[in-house]
Amino acid sequence: MERRVSRPRPTRDAASHRRLDPFIGDQGQGLSEMVEDSVAMEKDTRPRRVNVLRSIALATKGATSTPIVVLLVLGLLVFMETRIYRAPTLSETDENACTPNVLDANNIEYHSGHRYYAMLRDIGALPPPVIRGEHAKLCSKINRYKAKYEYCLPISGRKDAPFCTAADRMNLLNVDAQEICYASVLHMLLVEVYEELEAKRSTPFLAFGSLLGAVRNGSMIPFTEDVDVGYVGEFKTADKVKLALRRKGYHMFYMGIWRVCVAPTHPLAGRLYDPELPMTESFAVPYVDLYKMKQTSSGDWDMQELEGSTGRLLPHDKVQPFSQVTINGMPFDTVRDPKFFLKEAYGDDYMTPKPREAGSNEQRSRR
């Protein structure tokens, strides 16, 4: 984030004149102050410009306050701005390319001290993805406010076992690896969305396919395409969760239900981005589905998108108090009777993996 450095105004002498500053402007701010402000605002991303501006400030220290000197220095600043430090990561002819403002993990406040976050910070700021063609809209901050899947970072990955069995977000931190597992990205999404819901007291729990993976193997299903998380009651903190996730590099949007995907601003965007994928309007990226579960007047629970023996209803004694399951060794809350829930959602043979129907992203295919 750019920061402006404020300096105390020059003191007045006995004659009530400003202390001699050779570059005082009409608004009372010296040109030397303007140079230092510019240095401060760009210091995190423009080291070459910092050195140049400091040199200018030192070279003009104590110069006579004349219009000619002021004009010369201003002209030099403009020249340096437009010629010396101009689009350092892209060529002059690459007019259709852009780079999103990728977040630095060192400036993000996470909810746990897990070693994943420590290692992510140690990696430092990775080079942002260079985005071209139809993907260029991913660089626009304006798009994210109205966009749904089209603001999700295009990501691909392997889905085969045993290569992606027990895929973990930690695998994504190996920046030298040539391939990633889709489920590793899903695990990253699961943990951070779950933690944010928990922090905002939205009572998250694992449901559908994510619960199925936890019960079967204690891990993400390698070939699954999404994460399924439930929340209890009305989602009154949706705006707060959305903002918090955005500050971590995620995009939360409403499309029938609330969903979350990786945004182009994510700290690992440069590693995860696949420029070969087409822009998508639905389901072709790693994402999280958020399902509302609310208690009815009878005491039973209504689970969004459940298609069980009694429709969307679950008996109270099968839901609360919550139990826990683990994914990659991490505990997550879920309904009191996970097996009952999975039978209602997928049938008695829920422990047997089923082929996914081509092009299907509906609940019944999450097996």
N, C-alpha and C positions, 0 to 999 in steps of 0.2 A: 504494500500500500504506500502511495506517495505521501510524504510528510513535509510540511512546511516548517522551516526553522525560523522562529521569531527571535529578533535581537532587540535589546533596549535601544531606544532612540538616543542620538548623540546628546550629551549634556550641553547646557548653555554656559557661556562665560559671563564675566561681569557686565559686558555690553549687551547681554541678552541675544547673542548670535549663536547659531549652531556651531558646535565644535567643527573645526576644519575637516571636511571630508571631500576629496576632490571630485566625487561623482554623485553629489546630491541631486536627486531628481525633483520634478515639480510636486510630486506627491509626498515628498519627505523621505523617500527610501533611497539610499545610496545605490549606485550601480554595483559597487562591491558587494552590498547586501544581496542584490538581485543575483549576482553570480553565485554567492554562497547558497542562496535558496535553490537555485537550479542544480547545484552540486548535490545538495541534500536530497532533493526530490528524485534524482536519477542515480544515486549512489549504489543502489542494489542491483541495477540492471545495466548501467552504462559506465563501466570503469574507465574506458578510454576518454570519454568526454569529461569525467571528473578531473583527470590529470591536466587536460587542456585548459579547463576553466580555472583551475587553481593557478596555473602558470600565468594566465591573463591577469588574475587578481593580484598576484605578487608583482608582476611586471609593471602594473599601473599604480602601485601603491605610492602615494605621495606626489603624483603627477599634478601639474597645474590644471585648475578647473577651467577649461576652455571648451567652447562648443566643438572645436575641431577634434580635440582628444575624445570627447564623448562620442561624436559621430564615428570616429575611427574604431573605437572599441566596440560600439554597437554593431558596426558593419562586420567586424571580425567575428563577433558572436554569431551573427546570422550566417556568415560563411561556414563557420565550424558546424553549426546546427544542420545546415542543408547539404554539406559536402563531405565532411570528415566522418560524421557518425550518422550514416543514413542507411536504414534497413540492413544491419550487419549480417543477418542470417539468410537474406534472400537476394537473388541476383537482380540487377537493374531491369532485366527483361521479364522477370517472373511476376507480371502485374496481377495475375489472378490468384496468387498465393497469399496466405496469411498465417499467422500463428496466434492461437488463443492465449489469454493471460493465465498461464498455468500457476496454480497455487504452490507455495513453498510449505512443506509439511512442518518446518520449524516455526512457522507462524500460525499453526493450527492448534487449537486446544482440544485434545481428545479426552474421552471419558475414562480411560484406563491406562495403566502403566505397562501394558503388554509389550513384550519385546519387539513385536511387529512395528509398533509406532517408534520405538527407539531406533530400530534399524532403518525405518523409512526416513527418519530425520538425518541419520548418519549418511545416507546416500546423497543427501543434498538436493538442490534443484536440478532436475533432469532437463535436458533440452526439450522445448515444447515441440509438439508435432507440427510439421509444415503441411498445411492443408490447402488443397487446390480444387479447382473445378466446382462441381455441385456441392462438395463438402464445405465450401467457403462460408456458407451461412452459419457454420458452427462457431465462427469467430465473433459473431454478433451477439452482444449481451442483450440486445432488444429482443431477439428471437426467443430467448429462453423463457420469457414471461408468458408467451402464448403458445409456445411449441409443446408438443407431446413427445412422441418417439423421435421426431426429426431433430431434436437437440441432444439426443443420446450419442455418445461417442461410438463410432463403428468399431466393434471388437470381435475378433474371431479367436478360436482356440480349439484344441483337440478335445474329443469327447470319448475317446476309446479307453478301455481297460486292457491290461493293467496299468498302462502309462498314467492314466488320470484317476486311478483308485485312491481314495482318501486325499484328493486334491485340496490344497491349503493356500490361504492368501500369502503365507510366507514364501511360497514358490515364486511369487511375482517379484520379489525383491532381488532375485538373481538376475541382474540386468544383462548378464552375458549369455543367458539361455536363449536359444534360437526359437523355442516354441513354448507356449503356455497352454494350460488347461482352462477350458471354459469354466469348469467348476471352481477353479481357483479364484476367478473374478467373482463368481456367485458367492463364494465363502466370504470374500472381502465385503461385498454388499450386505450379506446377511448380518455380519457382526456389527457393522457400523450403523445400519438402519435400526437393528434391534437395540443397540446401545442408546441411540438417540430417542427412540420411543420410550425406552425405560427411563431415561433422564427427564423426559417431559411427562412422566407418569401416565402413559397411555396403555400400560399393562399389555406388553407384547407377548406372544406365544407362538410356537411353531405349529404349522398346520399343513395339510395336504402333502405335497411332494417333499418338502423339507423335513417334515415329521417322518415321512416314509423312509427317507435316507438315514435319519437318526436311528429309527427302530431297526432297520435292516442291517446297517453296517457301522453306525456311529459316524457317518460322514456324508458328504454331498454325493448324490447319485451322479456318476461321471457324465452321463448323457443327458441330464436334465437341462432345461433351458431357462429356468427361472427359480426364484426363491419365493416361498409362501409363508407369510407372517400374518398372524391375526392380531387384533387389538380389541379391547373390551369397551363397549359403550360408544357414545358419540365421540367423534374425533375432534374434540374442541381445541386441541393444540396443533392442528394441522399446519397452520401458518407458521407457528414457531418451529415445528419440526422441519418444514420446508426450507426456512431460512437457515437453520442450523446445518442441514445437509448441504445446502448450496455453499456454505462457507467451508465445507470439507471437500467440495468438488463433485457433488452429486446433483442430479436433476430430478425433482419430484413433481409429478403432474397428475391431473385427474382425467381418467378415460374409462368411464364406467365404474371403476374403483381407483383408489390412489395407487400410484406406481412410482418406482424409483429406478433410475439407471445411472451409469457413470457419465459425468459431464465432461466436455472438452477441457475444463479447467482443473481436472483432478491432478494431483501431484505425479501420478504415474501415467498420465495421458500419453506422453511421448513414447512410452514403452508399450502401451496397450493398443494404440491406434492402428487400425488396418486400413490403409488408403485404397485398397482394392475392393472393399465392400461398397455396395451402392447405399445411398441414403435410404433409410427405412421409415415407414409410417406406422409399423406395428410389429412387435414381437421378435425382430431379427437381431436383437442385441441382448446381452445379459441384463436382467431386470428383476425387480422385486414387486410382487403383488401384495397389497395390504387388504385384509378382509375384516370387516366389522362383525363382531359377535355381541349381541345384546340379549339381555334377559327379558323374557316375556312376562305378562301378568300371572301366568300359571307357574312361573318359577323355572320353566325350561329355557333353553338357550337357542336363539335363532342365529345360525351360522351362514353368513353370506356365501352364496354360490355352492353350498353343500347340496348334493342330490342323494339323500339317504333313504332309508325305508320309510321315514316319516317326513320326507321333504327336507327342509332346512333345520328341523328341530333336533336338539340333543337334550336328553334328560339331564336334570341338574346334577344328579349324583355321578354322572359320567364326565362332568366338566370341572366341577370344583369340589375341594380345593385343588389347585394346579399341582401337577407332578413335574419332574424334570427328566430330560434326556440330554445326551451329549452329542456334539458334532466336533470331530477332531479334538476331543478332550475338553471342550468348553461346554459348560452347562447352559441349557436354555429351558425356560418354562414351556409347558404344554398342558393340554387337558388332563384331567385326572386319570382317564382310561384311554391311553393312546391307541390301544388295539381296537377298542370299540369304535373310535373315531375312524380309523383306517378301514375297518370293515364296512362302515357306513359309506365311506367315500369311494372305496375301490373294490369291495367284495371280499369274500372269505379268503381268496388266494392272493391277498395283497403282498405277501412276502415273495411272490414269484414275479420277477421282472417281465414286463410285457413290452413288445415292440411299440414304438411310438408311431401313430398314424401320420403319414406324410402331410405336412402343412398344418398339423393340429397343434394348438396351444391351449386347448380347453382343459378344464380340470381333470376329466377322465383320462387324458393322455399322460398325465404326470405320474407315470408308474415305472 
